[in-house]
Amino acid sequence: MFERSLRGLRVIDFSHVLAGPVCTMMLADMGADVVKIEPPEGELGRRIGPPWIAGESAVYLSVNRNKRGVALNLKSPDGRDAARRLIQGADVVVENFRPGVMRAFGLDYAALAGSHRRLVYCSISAYGQVGPLRDRPGVDGIIQAASGLMSTLGSADSEPMKVAIPVADMVTGYLATIAILAARNAAQHTGQGQYLDISLYNATLMLQQIGLASYFAAGALPARTGSAAPYAAPNEAYRTRDGWIMVAAYHPQRWQALCAVLGVPALELDPRYASNASRVANRDALRATLTPLFQRRTTQAWIDLLMQHDILCAPVASYDDVVQSPEYAASGIDSWMQHPVAGKVRMPGFAPGPAGAMAGQGTAMAAPTLGQHNRQVLRECGYSAAEIDAMVESGALAMASQPTT
């Protein structure tokens, strides 16, 4: 089972907001013991909203499940010493401060690797640790713009658009997870850890594999085609009598079947639409021809009819439609967690596919409150109760906002 596959892996997580927390959430979902280190005031993600659930950020709650939380002041010598002790007992470190911040704390890979040869250390940043823009900050929307992704979105006459969900952050988190697992595997075989430099910029370029490959091949900027795939037609959304339907019928047999179902078999013989390449070249004319035909029936009527002929299609579903659908129920992704402040919280869980759904998702651990596991984690690290109290008194350790275990 996925939720047990990384048992025994200890991760110290200094990351905040999104790309780093997504990475460490993935590791935690697969069984790693992730200790999240936050400053005394809490990480920035706690203050991102709306929406809020009983004053808690839905963004923060959504990407920090299954982690234990410690609130350390890294500007304090005692706080930095505690961080070093935690790292010495860990396998992986993840951080996404600006380049140079961890070095200023004496917690960079170079400072740690000498005494911890097997350590896998992953730094996540906007543009990487060594590139010309290494010191420039960047968030998801900035990277969507800088990487070219934003220039490909929308229709020909629309203003610049971004993917509404933070896709650059999410794909960077996934890439970091893959890189960490590969480095950890190597460390187990060789005894030598490594430093990973993961950037939002590179990850978002990698996300655009097909777009950039097509650009290199064609030597031309991609057209903004709305819902349509730039490499296939018809492969886009059409308005129906009561909504929208996405149709992909560019395969020769499916194109032939679509023409028959729409009642225009002669369209298949039109030289403008004889091949996928010609249909792409004449996309606007094809769309103008097909649109009134799709408006004759409801979305569901078209779904039923097209599926009878093995024509790929789906309704353009809203979130309401999605979460009420039998497909969503069968996905295994729906998750409920009990949070000490927000109460019972619903969110997507970890389920690569229905067969890989987490067993008992309702028992997953909610995102930690600030400093929730201070005493538990530091006791495991060898601190006595008196030493922990002294750290609280000095401000090196923030008091837990909820009773600790």
C-alpha beads as a LAMMPS data file, in Angstrom:
LAMMPS data file: protein, C-alpha beads

405 atoms
404 bonds

1 atom types
1 bond types

-500.0 500.0 xlo xhi
-500.0 500.0 ylo yhi
-500.0 500.0 zlo zhi

Masses

1 110.0

Atoms # bond

1 1 1 0.000 0.000 0.000
2 1 1 1.205 3.492 -0.866
3 1 1 0.664 4.851 2.623
4 1 1 3.199 2.375 4.047
5 1 1 5.827 2.349 1.306
6 1 1 8.092 5.035 2.834
7 1 1 7.847 3.950 6.467
8 1 1 11.147 4.571 8.219
9 1 1 12.026 7.604 6.083
10 1 1 12.487 10.763 8.190
11 1 1 12.064 14.138 6.458
12 1 1 12.752 17.553 7.966
13 1 1 10.641 20.076 6.119
14 1 1 11.610 23.758 6.189
15 1 1 9.342 24.648 3.274
16 1 1 6.409 27.028 3.147
17 1 1 3.351 27.972 1.100
18 1 1 3.062 25.438 -1.719
19 1 1 5.701 23.703 -3.887
20 1 1 7.736 22.446 -0.914
21 1 1 4.724 21.501 1.193
22 1 1 3.220 19.620 -1.770
23 1 1 6.426 17.605 -2.058
24 1 1 6.587 16.753 1.636
25 1 1 2.854 15.997 1.724
26 1 1 3.406 13.415 -1.008
27 1 1 6.223 11.852 1.006
28 1 1 4.075 11.885 4.158
29 1 1 1.130 10.343 2.313
30 1 1 3.403 7.464 1.333
31 1 1 4.412 6.853 4.936
32 1 1 7.416 9.082 5.600
33 1 1 7.697 10.756 8.996
34 1 1 7.673 14.431 7.999
35 1 1 8.528 17.028 10.643
36 1 1 7.454 20.475 9.486
37 1 1 9.567 23.328 10.857
38 1 1 7.863 26.727 11.029
39 1 1 8.912 30.111 12.450
40 1 1 7.246 31.162 15.729
41 1 1 4.644 33.197 13.850
42 1 1 3.827 30.319 11.517
43 1 1 4.611 29.924 7.844
44 1 1 3.121 32.231 5.199
45 1 1 0.751 29.541 3.945
46 1 1 -1.293 29.879 7.128
47 1 1 -2.181 33.430 6.066
48 1 1 -3.242 32.694 2.492
49 1 1 -6.957 32.992 1.907
50 1 1 -9.881 33.152 1.439
51 1 1 -11.360 30.699 1.942
52 1 1 -10.969 30.074 5.653
53 1 1 -12.301 27.243 7.807
54 1 1 -12.817 28.464 11.377
55 1 1 -9.974 30.912 10.770
56 1 1 -7.649 28.264 9.301
57 1 1 -6.388 28.621 5.731
58 1 1 -7.862 26.029 3.379
59 1 1 -4.658 26.281 1.321
60 1 1 -2.476 25.453 4.326
61 1 1 -4.728 22.615 5.466
62 1 1 -4.811 21.089 1.979
63 1 1 -1.046 20.551 1.571
64 1 1 0.202 19.820 5.096
65 1 1 -1.649 16.689 6.133
66 1 1 0.144 13.757 7.761
67 1 1 2.985 15.953 9.076
68 1 1 4.117 16.755 12.594
69 1 1 4.706 20.407 13.394
70 1 1 7.500 22.145 15.308
71 1 1 7.783 25.930 15.690
72 1 1 11.504 26.812 15.811
73 1 1 13.129 30.219 15.728
74 1 1 16.034 29.697 13.315
75 1 1 17.319 33.188 14.126
76 1 1 18.127 31.852 17.590
77 1 1 21.315 29.820 18.228
78 1 1 19.315 27.287 20.226
79 1 1 16.776 27.032 17.419
80 1 1 19.476 26.385 14.847
81 1 1 21.115 23.831 17.104
82 1 1 17.797 22.005 17.447
83 1 1 17.385 22.044 13.678
84 1 1 20.834 20.511 13.233
85 1 1 20.055 17.789 15.736
86 1 1 16.813 17.004 13.957
87 1 1 18.609 16.809 10.608
88 1 1 21.264 14.453 11.993
89 1 1 18.524 11.914 12.659
90 1 1 16.832 12.411 9.304
91 1 1 17.247 11.083 5.773
92 1 1 15.907 14.047 3.784
93 1 1 15.778 17.832 4.112
94 1 1 13.425 19.964 2.020
95 1 1 13.591 23.773 1.976
96 1 1 12.279 26.495 -0.313
97 1 1 13.727 29.717 1.043
98 1 1 15.426 32.121 -1.335
99 1 1 18.934 30.945 -2.308
100 1 1 21.403 31.724 0.470
101 1 1 18.994 31.805 3.409
102 1 1 19.803 28.314 4.684
103 1 1 23.509 29.017 4.270
104 1 1 23.112 32.103 6.463
105 1 1 21.587 29.840 9.114
106 1 1 24.436 27.335 8.775
107 1 1 21.887 24.751 7.636
108 1 1 22.839 24.392 3.977
109 1 1 23.937 21.140 2.393
110 1 1 27.641 22.020 2.465
111 1 1 27.484 22.661 6.219
112 1 1 25.642 19.408 6.932
113 1 1 26.928 16.828 4.462
114 1 1 30.323 16.401 6.112
115 1 1 28.781 14.856 9.212
116 1 1 25.807 13.301 7.423
117 1 1 27.100 11.635 4.272
118 1 1 23.812 9.921 3.357
119 1 1 21.704 13.087 3.551
120 1 1 19.458 13.931 0.597
121 1 1 18.948 17.690 0.589
122 1 1 16.378 19.282 -1.724
123 1 1 16.233 23.043 -2.325
124 1 1 13.210 24.395 -4.181
125 1 1 13.276 27.925 -5.562
126 1 1 11.801 30.038 -8.341
127 1 1 14.721 29.991 -10.778
128 1 1 17.268 27.658 -9.195
129 1 1 20.359 28.134 -7.067
130 1 1 22.896 29.090 -9.747
131 1 1 21.093 30.640 -12.724
132 1 1 21.134 34.326 -13.719
133 1 1 17.832 34.927 -11.908
134 1 1 18.741 32.934 -8.774
135 1 1 18.131 35.930 -6.483
136 1 1 14.832 36.908 -8.069
137 1 1 11.726 35.806 -6.140
138 1 1 8.854 34.200 -7.950
139 1 1 5.484 32.625 -7.232
140 1 1 3.231 30.430 -9.344
141 1 1 1.710 33.160 -11.520
142 1 1 5.082 34.780 -12.133
143 1 1 6.536 31.470 -13.267
144 1 1 3.539 30.729 -15.496
145 1 1 4.328 34.042 -17.218
146 1 1 8.133 33.700 -17.335
147 1 1 8.084 30.108 -18.605
148 1 1 5.879 30.894 -21.605
149 1 1 2.915 28.903 -20.305
150 1 1 0.702 31.967 -19.980
151 1 1 1.326 32.941 -23.606
152 1 1 -0.304 29.705 -24.777
153 1 1 -3.547 30.010 -22.791
154 1 1 -6.868 31.480 -23.832
155 1 1 -8.234 32.265 -27.275
156 1 1 -6.684 34.305 -30.052
157 1 1 -8.256 37.592 -28.953
158 1 1 -8.205 37.116 -25.177
159 1 1 -5.989 38.862 -22.650
160 1 1 -3.165 36.869 -21.023
161 1 1 -4.489 34.059 -18.854
162 1 1 -3.062 31.703 -16.251
163 1 1 -4.088 28.264 -15.162
164 1 1 -6.343 29.028 -12.204
165 1 1 -4.909 26.369 -9.943
166 1 1 -1.210 26.837 -9.050
167 1 1 0.022 24.368 -11.624
168 1 1 3.667 25.517 -11.506
169 1 1 3.809 24.947 -7.757
170 1 1 2.054 21.605 -7.980
171 1 1 4.208 20.163 -10.761
172 1 1 7.352 21.403 -8.986
173 1 1 6.272 19.589 -5.840
174 1 1 5.733 16.397 -7.812
175 1 1 9.093 16.749 -9.575
176 1 1 10.849 17.292 -6.249
177 1 1 9.204 14.159 -4.856
178 1 1 10.441 12.077 -7.778
179 1 1 13.954 13.490 -7.489
180 1 1 14.080 12.844 -3.738
181 1 1 12.963 9.238 -4.127
182 1 1 15.578 8.643 -6.824
183 1 1 18.337 10.254 -4.719
184 1 1 17.267 8.315 -1.643
185 1 1 17.390 5.073 -3.593
186 1 1 20.927 5.898 -4.730
187 1 1 21.974 6.794 -1.181
188 1 1 20.760 3.435 0.080
189 1 1 22.937 1.656 -2.477
190 1 1 26.048 3.861 -2.347
191 1 1 25.920 5.431 1.105
192 1 1 26.259 8.843 -0.526
193 1 1 23.485 11.435 -0.436
194 1 1 23.202 14.371 -2.779
195 1 1 22.026 17.924 -3.232
196 1 1 18.950 18.562 -5.407
197 1 1 18.326 21.952 -7.007
198 1 1 14.668 22.011 -8.098
199 1 1 13.179 25.141 -9.657
200 1 1 9.632 26.166 -10.486
201 1 1 10.956 27.517 -13.779
202 1 1 12.488 24.234 -14.925
203 1 1 9.527 22.195 -13.725
204 1 1 7.095 24.387 -15.656
205 1 1 9.237 24.128 -18.776
206 1 1 9.160 20.353 -18.377
207 1 1 5.378 20.526 -18.028
208 1 1 5.311 22.048 -21.521
209 1 1 7.161 19.150 -23.159
210 1 1 4.741 18.848 -26.085
211 1 1 4.349 22.591 -26.607
212 1 1 8.074 23.316 -26.699
213 1 1 8.825 20.282 -28.867
214 1 1 6.182 21.488 -31.321
215 1 1 7.646 25.001 -31.261
216 1 1 11.140 23.687 -32.032
217 1 1 9.791 21.542 -34.861
218 1 1 7.592 24.221 -36.443
219 1 1 9.788 27.227 -35.763
220 1 1 6.672 29.242 -34.976
221 1 1 4.956 30.509 -31.865
222 1 1 1.946 28.419 -30.847
223 1 1 -1.470 29.857 -31.532
224 1 1 -3.816 30.320 -28.577
225 1 1 -6.611 27.899 -29.344
226 1 1 -8.850 28.001 -26.262
227 1 1 -10.087 24.507 -25.437
228 1 1 -8.677 23.036 -28.647
229 1 1 -5.548 20.912 -28.837
230 1 1 -3.109 22.638 -31.212
231 1 1 -2.076 19.302 -32.732
232 1 1 -5.449 17.642 -33.359
233 1 1 -8.955 18.422 -34.638
234 1 1 -11.663 18.058 -33.703
235 1 1 -10.394 17.986 -30.128
236 1 1 -12.157 20.804 -28.280
237 1 1 -15.281 21.895 -26.427
238 1 1 -18.557 22.601 -28.224
239 1 1 -21.673 24.307 -26.902
240 1 1 -24.715 22.054 -26.660
241 1 1 -28.360 22.888 -26.054
242 1 1 -27.785 23.090 -22.287
243 1 1 -24.040 23.273 -21.679
244 1 1 -20.710 22.199 -23.170
245 1 1 -19.177 18.944 -24.328
246 1 1 -15.532 18.094 -24.986
247 1 1 -15.061 15.924 -28.070
248 1 1 -11.900 14.226 -29.362
249 1 1 -12.537 12.654 -32.768
250 1 1 -9.346 13.229 -34.725
251 1 1 -8.541 9.545 -35.215
252 1 1 -9.674 8.609 -38.771
253 1 1 -12.272 6.056 -37.691
254 1 1 -13.669 8.351 -35.010
255 1 1 -13.781 11.317 -37.403
256 1 1 -15.747 9.166 -39.833
257 1 1 -18.104 8.049 -37.049
258 1 1 -18.599 11.636 -35.832
259 1 1 -19.591 12.819 -39.303
260 1 1 -22.151 10.019 -39.483
261 1 1 -23.560 10.698 -36.005
262 1 1 -23.858 14.421 -36.728
263 1 1 -25.760 13.628 -39.926
264 1 1 -23.147 15.127 -42.267
265 1 1 -21.328 12.105 -43.784
266 1 1 -20.246 14.195 -46.769
267 1 1 -18.108 16.304 -44.458
268 1 1 -15.623 13.437 -44.261
269 1 1 -14.988 13.825 -47.994
270 1 1 -14.382 17.572 -47.881
271 1 1 -10.677 18.036 -48.776
272 1 1 -10.354 20.671 -46.046
273 1 1 -11.085 17.976 -43.458
274 1 1 -9.674 14.843 -45.062
275 1 1 -6.821 14.425 -42.581
276 1 1 -5.992 15.552 -39.092
277 1 1 -3.383 17.956 -40.475
278 1 1 -5.892 19.548 -42.841
279 1 1 -8.485 19.821 -40.106
280 1 1 -5.973 21.564 -37.847
281 1 1 -5.145 23.975 -40.689
282 1 1 -8.848 24.686 -41.225
283 1 1 -9.891 24.538 -37.590
284 1 1 -11.956 27.745 -37.612
285 1 1 -14.054 26.650 -40.578
286 1 1 -14.534 23.195 -39.066
287 1 1 -15.635 24.681 -35.772
288 1 1 -18.110 26.987 -37.503
289 1 1 -19.611 23.953 -39.240
290 1 1 -19.821 21.693 -36.179
291 1 1 -21.033 24.209 -33.591
292 1 1 -24.675 24.498 -34.788
293 1 1 -24.869 20.723 -35.110
294 1 1 -23.894 20.169 -31.463
295 1 1 -26.438 22.750 -30.345
296 1 1 -29.282 20.510 -31.486
297 1 1 -29.072 18.182 -28.450
298 1 1 -28.371 18.336 -24.741
299 1 1 -24.964 17.452 -23.388
300 1 1 -26.167 14.160 -21.918
301 1 1 -27.942 13.197 -25.148
302 1 1 -24.699 13.716 -27.032
303 1 1 -22.716 11.767 -24.443
304 1 1 -25.060 8.801 -24.792
305 1 1 -24.993 8.926 -28.585
306 1 1 -21.277 9.483 -29.061
307 1 1 -20.322 6.768 -26.601
308 1 1 -22.350 4.260 -28.634
309 1 1 -19.892 4.919 -31.468
310 1 1 -16.717 4.926 -29.345
311 1 1 -16.219 8.672 -29.867
312 1 1 -14.231 10.188 -26.993
313 1 1 -16.234 12.794 -25.127
314 1 1 -17.028 14.227 -21.707
315 1 1 -19.208 16.970 -20.286
316 1 1 -17.377 20.147 -19.301
317 1 1 -18.074 19.583 -15.630
318 1 1 -18.139 22.092 -12.795
319 1 1 -16.699 21.216 -9.379
320 1 1 -20.300 20.659 -8.241
321 1 1 -20.761 18.166 -11.052
322 1 1 -17.453 16.454 -10.317
323 1 1 -17.898 15.833 -6.599
324 1 1 -21.447 14.582 -7.081
325 1 1 -20.486 12.129 -9.818
326 1 1 -20.139 8.363 -9.433
327 1 1 -16.656 8.646 -10.969
328 1 1 -15.531 10.886 -8.118
329 1 1 -17.029 8.506 -5.553
330 1 1 -15.182 5.598 -7.158
331 1 1 -11.879 7.474 -7.419
332 1 1 -11.025 6.981 -3.755
333 1 1 -9.706 10.535 -3.580
334 1 1 -12.340 11.987 -1.255
335 1 1 -10.919 12.509 2.225
336 1 1 -12.176 13.730 5.600
337 1 1 -9.850 14.782 8.409
338 1 1 -10.469 15.992 11.941
339 1 1 -8.602 19.204 12.738
340 1 1 -8.471 20.548 16.325
341 1 1 -9.503 24.049 15.189
342 1 1 -11.195 23.701 11.788
343 1 1 -13.138 20.584 12.789
344 1 1 -14.051 18.005 10.161
345 1 1 -12.413 19.064 6.890
346 1 1 -13.016 17.633 3.439
347 1 1 -10.298 17.685 0.796
348 1 1 -8.771 15.545 -1.965
349 1 1 -6.590 12.800 -0.585
350 1 1 -3.775 10.686 -2.027
351 1 1 -5.091 8.254 -4.621
352 1 1 -3.126 7.732 -7.850
353 1 1 -6.015 5.521 -8.958
354 1 1 -9.006 3.788 -7.364
355 1 1 -6.922 0.697 -6.615
356 1 1 -4.286 2.867 -4.935
357 1 1 -6.650 4.804 -2.701
358 1 1 -5.459 5.279 0.867
359 1 1 -7.087 2.802 3.166
360 1 1 -9.208 4.621 5.713
361 1 1 -8.641 8.131 4.401
362 1 1 -10.820 9.426 7.190
363 1 1 -8.048 8.518 9.638
364 1 1 -5.335 10.571 7.918
365 1 1 -3.704 13.162 10.163
366 1 1 -4.779 16.757 9.582
367 1 1 -2.253 19.545 9.054
368 1 1 -0.561 20.420 12.367
369 1 1 -1.444 23.474 14.372
370 1 1 1.501 25.764 15.025
371 1 1 4.028 23.945 17.193
372 1 1 1.629 21.082 17.852
373 1 1 4.360 18.443 18.161
374 1 1 7.151 20.526 19.720
375 1 1 7.685 18.419 22.805
376 1 1 7.098 15.069 21.148
377 1 1 9.651 15.650 18.381
378 1 1 12.308 17.263 20.592
379 1 1 12.016 14.470 23.166
380 1 1 12.708 12.006 20.361
381 1 1 15.758 14.095 19.510
382 1 1 17.141 13.717 23.038
383 1 1 15.972 16.942 24.669
384 1 1 14.873 16.790 28.286
385 1 1 11.710 18.471 29.545
386 1 1 13.842 21.114 31.285
387 1 1 15.764 21.855 28.077
388 1 1 12.540 22.201 26.128
389 1 1 11.129 24.563 28.762
390 1 1 14.322 26.637 28.551
391 1 1 13.956 26.896 24.783
392 1 1 10.393 28.094 25.177
393 1 1 11.507 30.646 27.737
394 1 1 14.281 31.955 25.451
395 1 1 11.986 32.196 22.411
396 1 1 13.858 29.524 20.460
397 1 1 10.766 27.369 20.518
398 1 1 7.204 28.681 20.145
399 1 1 4.623 27.274 22.510
400 1 1 2.283 24.759 20.934
401 1 1 -1.064 26.251 20.080
402 1 1 -2.753 22.961 20.929
403 1 1 -1.985 20.349 23.608
404 1 1 0.932 18.177 22.475
405 1 1 1.362 14.457 22.823

Bonds

1 1 1 2
2 1 2 3
3 1 3 4
4 1 4 5
5 1 5 6
6 1 6 7
7 1 7 8
8 1 8 9
9 1 9 10
10 1 10 11
11 1 11 12
12 1 12 13
13 1 13 14
14 1 14 15
15 1 15 16
16 1 16 17
17 1 17 18
18 1 18 19
19 1 19 20
20 1 20 21
21 1 21 22
22 1 22 23
23 1 23 24
24 1 24 25
25 1 25 26
26 1 26 27
27 1 27 28
28 1 28 29
29 1 29 30
30 1 30 31
31 1 31 32
32 1 32 33
33 1 33 34
34 1 34 35
35 1 35 36
36 1 36 37
37 1 37 38
38 1 38 39
39 1 39 40
40 1 40 41
41 1 41 42
42 1 42 43
43 1 43 44
44 1 44 45
45 1 45 46
46 1 46 47
47 1 47 48
48 1 48 49
49 1 49 50
50 1 50 51
51 1 51 52
52 1 52 53
53 1 53 54
54 1 54 55
55 1 55 56
56 1 56 57
57 1 57 58
58 1 58 59
59 1 59 60
60 1 60 61
61 1 61 62
62 1 62 63
63 1 63 64
64 1 64 65
65 1 65 66
66 1 66 67
67 1 67 68
68 1 68 69
69 1 69 70
70 1 70 71
71 1 71 72
72 1 72 73
73 1 73 74
74 1 74 75
75 1 75 76
76 1 76 77
77 1 77 78
78 1 78 79
79 1 79 80
80 1 80 81
81 1 81 82
82 1 82 83
83 1 83 84
84 1 84 85
85 1 85 86
86 1 86 87
87 1 87 88
88 1 88 89
89 1 89 90
90 1 90 91
91 1 91 92
92 1 92 93
93 1 93 94
94 1 94 95
95 1 95 96
96 1 96 97
97 1 97 98
98 1 98 99
99 1 99 100
100 1 100 101
101 1 101 102
102 1 102 103
103 1 103 104
104 1 104 105
105 1 105 106
106 1 106 107
107 1 107 108
108 1 108 109
109 1 109 110
110 1 110 111
111 1 111 112
112 1 112 113
113 1 113 114
114 1 114 115
115 1 115 116
116 1 116 117
117 1 117 118
118 1 118 119
119 1 119 120
120 1 120 121
121 1 121 122
122 1 122 123
123 1 123 124
124 1 124 125
125 1 125 126
126 1 126 127
127 1 127 128
128 1 128 129
129 1 129 130
130 1 130 131
131 1 131 132
132 1 132 133
133 1 133 134
134 1 134 135
135 1 135 136
136 1 136 137
137 1 137 138
138 1 138 139
139 1 139 140
140 1 140 141
141 1 141 142
142 1 142 143
143 1 143 144
144 1 144 145
145 1 145 146
146 1 146 147
147 1 147 148
148 1 148 149
149 1 149 150
150 1 150 151
151 1 151 152
152 1 152 153
153 1 153 154
154 1 154 155
155 1 155 156
156 1 156 157
157 1 157 158
158 1 158 159
159 1 159 160
160 1 160 161
161 1 161 162
162 1 162 163
163 1 163 164
164 1 164 165
165 1 165 166
166 1 166 167
167 1 167 168
168 1 168 169
169 1 169 170
170 1 170 171
171 1 171 172
172 1 172 173
173 1 173 174
174 1 174 175
175 1 175 176
176 1 176 177
177 1 177 178
178 1 178 179
179 1 179 180
180 1 180 181
181 1 181 182
182 1 182 183
183 1 183 184
184 1 184 185
185 1 185 186
186 1 186 187
187 1 187 188
188 1 188 189
189 1 189 190
190 1 190 191
191 1 191 192
192 1 192 193
193 1 193 194
194 1 194 195
195 1 195 196
196 1 196 197
197 1 197 198
198 1 198 199
199 1 199 200
200 1 200 201
201 1 201 202
202 1 202 203
203 1 203 204
204 1 204 205
205 1 205 206
206 1 206 207
207 1 207 208
208 1 208 209
209 1 209 210
210 1 210 211
211 1 211 212
212 1 212 213
213 1 213 214
214 1 214 215
215 1 215 216
216 1 216 217
217 1 217 218
218 1 218 219
219 1 219 220
220 1 220 221
221 1 221 222
222 1 222 223
223 1 223 224
224 1 224 225
225 1 225 226
226 1 226 227
227 1 227 228
228 1 228 229
229 1 229 230
230 1 230 231
231 1 231 232
232 1 232 233
233 1 233 234
234 1 234 235
235 1 235 236
236 1 236 237
237 1 237 238
238 1 238 239
239 1 239 240
240 1 240 241
241 1 241 242
242 1 242 243
243 1 243 244
244 1 244 245
245 1 245 246
246 1 246 247
247 1 247 248
248 1 248 249
249 1 249 250
250 1 250 251
251 1 251 252
252 1 252 253
253 1 253 254
254 1 254 255
255 1 255 256
256 1 256 257
257 1 257 258
258 1 258 259
259 1 259 260
260 1 260 261
261 1 261 262
262 1 262 263
263 1 263 264
264 1 264 265
265 1 265 266
266 1 266 267
267 1 267 268
268 1 268 269
269 1 269 270
270 1 270 271
271 1 271 272
272 1 272 273
273 1 273 274
274 1 274 275
275 1 275 276
276 1 276 277
277 1 277 278
278 1 278 279
279 1 279 280
280 1 280 281
281 1 281 282
282 1 282 283
283 1 283 284
284 1 284 285
285 1 285 286
286 1 286 287
287 1 287 288
288 1 288 289
289 1 289 290
290 1 290 291
291 1 291 292
292 1 292 293
293 1 293 294
294 1 294 295
295 1 295 296
296 1 296 297
297 1 297 298
298 1 298 299
299 1 299 300
300 1 300 301
301 1 301 302
302 1 302 303
303 1 303 304
304 1 304 305
305 1 305 306
306 1 306 307
307 1 307 308
308 1 308 309
309 1 309 310
310 1 310 311
311 1 311 312
312 1 312 313
313 1 313 314
314 1 314 315
315 1 315 316
316 1 316 317
317 1 317 318
318 1 318 319
319 1 319 320
320 1 320 321
321 1 321 322
322 1 322 323
323 1 323 324
324 1 324 325
325 1 325 326
326 1 326 327
327 1 327 328
328 1 328 329
329 1 329 330
330 1 330 331
331 1 331 332
332 1 332 333
333 1 333 334
334 1 334 335
335 1 335 336
336 1 336 337
337 1 337 338
338 1 338 339
339 1 339 340
340 1 340 341
341 1 341 342
342 1 342 343
343 1 343 344
344 1 344 345
345 1 345 346
346 1 346 347
347 1 347 348
348 1 348 349
349 1 349 350
350 1 350 351
351 1 351 352
352 1 352 353
353 1 353 354
354 1 354 355
355 1 355 356
356 1 356 357
357 1 357 358
358 1 358 359
359 1 359 360
360 1 360 361
361 1 361 362
362 1 362 363
363 1 363 364
364 1 364 365
365 1 365 366
366 1 366 367
367 1 367 368
368 1 368 369
369 1 369 370
370 1 370 371
371 1 371 372
372 1 372 373
373 1 373 374
374 1 374 375
375 1 375 376
376 1 376 377
377 1 377 378
378 1 378 379
379 1 379 380
380 1 380 381
381 1 381 382
382 1 382 383
383 1 383 384
384 1 384 385
385 1 385 386
386 1 386 387
387 1 387 388
388 1 388 389
389 1 389 390
390 1 390 391
391 1 391 392
392 1 392 393
393 1 393 394
394 1 394 395
395 1 395 396
396 1 396 397
397 1 397 398
398 1 398 399
399 1 399 400
400 1 400 401
401 1 401 402
402 1 402 403
403 1 403 404
404 1 404 405
